Amino acid sequence: MSWEQSLIRIAGYDVEVRQKRLAEVVSRREAAEMRLVMLDAEFEAEVGFIRSRPEAAFHQAAYMAGCKDRRLRILAEIDLILAEESGARDALAEAFEAQKKYEHVAEGMARQRAREAARRETAELDELGVLKAARPGAGGA
């Protein structure tokens, strides 16, 4: 395997690692968002329960304060994860760029090798033609 192909494989591996990292971050964000949705649903259910049972209103203020605190913590967690997700997306884009650069260099080098091989073949054919033409009795006159 050529060094160009090795670089491309390493860059491909880097892209895979960064894709997995991004998927993990997105999964954590989605889980946090789901916890927020569940908290909001629990809150609505509790408000409905309190409306149906006035004696439960005694605990309403403490429950609402607790829900507000949990909601703020989840929102802060989501904000952190969003920042991490943005960084992971940027890192993935950079890894893709690096991989494409390596692929482009490898393609250019392959084209250069092909041109060099064609040039050598042409030179060998020209030399063969000159030697054949220089032989006494060779075709031509």
Secondary structure, DSSP 8 states (H G I E B T S, - for coil): --HHHHHHHHHHHHHHHHHHHHHHHHHHHHHHHHHHHHHHHHHHHHHHHHHH-GGGGGGHHHHHHHHHHHHHHHHHHHHHHHHHHHHHHHHHHHHHHHHHHHHHHHHHHHHHHHHHHHHHHHHHHHHHHHHHHHSTT-TT-
